[in-house]
Amino acid sequence: MSEEPDEPLVRFETEGPVAWLTLNRPRYRNAQNSALLYALDDAFARFAADDELIVAVLGGAGDHFSAGHDLKSPGLDYEKSFDRRTMWWDHVGKAGADRTWAREEEIYLGMYRRWRAIPKPTIAVVQGACLAGALKLAWACDLIVAADDAYFADPLVLMGVNGVEAFKHPWECGIRFAKEMLFTGRPFSAQRAYELGMVNRVVPVADLHATAAELAADIARMPRLSLALAKSAVHAAEEAMGQRVAMDTALALHQIGHLQNELVNGSRTAGQGVDEIRTAMDPPVVPAES
C-alpha cells in the first residue's frame, strides 16, 4: 500500500507555547524514509522559528514511536533527491561509499545534529518500538518520557555495521551497557532505559500525553533565553567529553561496514537479513511480578 493521500507525514499541532510533532506513518510503524525525515526537519524548523512556541514534543502515531530506518515499505525512496540541508553533495547517481556516506551525513547524522542544536527544549514521547534509527530521533531530544510498553534496540551489528549513524550510545547508556546493546542487538525495556539514565520518566501508556503535557508546561514557564543557555551549557559538557569527534569516527566506521558489505555481498546492508533483524527487535520478555 502507498501512503494515505492528503495525510501529512508529520503532524504539527500547537497547545499554547507547546508544539506537538507527530510522525504519521502508523501503517509502517513510523518507519523513516527520506520523505518523513525531511518533513520532520521542516516541522522542527517551523517550531524553532516561531517566537510563540517554547517547547516541542515529538511522538509517533499509532502503537509505536518508530521502527527505525525504512527497509522495505512501498514508500522506500533511497534514490530520490530532496532539498539538501547540509553542505554535502547529493547522493543520487553516485557509487559505493560516495553515495552512502553523502546520504547518511545528510539525513542521519546531519539532521540529528540540526535537531539537537535547536535552542529550545524538546521532549520525545515513546510508546511501543523505538528501534535502530528511531534512537536518533529520541536522542536528539532533551528529555524522553516513555510508556511502560516502550522498548529500545540497536541491532544493526547484524547488518555488518557498528550501530546507528548518530552514535550516541556511550553518552545515553554508559560504556558497559552500550557494548551489550550493540554486541547482542537485544531489545531492552523502558524501565531498564530509566535505570540507565536514558529515559526521564516511565508512565502507563494512557498517561503518556498528559505527563508530557505537564512536563512541557513546567518548562514553558521558564525564560526562553535562559532555557537556551542551559541547553547550550549541557551540550558544551558533552562536547568536552569528545562526543562530536567520537560520532564522526563512528560514522566513518559505519561506512567501512557498508563498503565491506558491498564488496563481499553486493549490498550495503548485507548482514543476516531484514527479517532476522526484525525478529531480533521483538519486544523484550519482562518477567511477571511474583
Helices and strands as residue ranges (DSSP letters): E 10-15, E 18-23, G 26-28, H 34-49, E 55-60, H 96-104, I 105-110, H 111-116, E 122-126, E 129-131, H 134-140, E 143-147, E 151-153, G 156-159, H 169-173, H 175-184, E 188-189, H 190-196, E 201-203, G 205-207, H 208-220, H 224-240, H 243-265, H 274-280
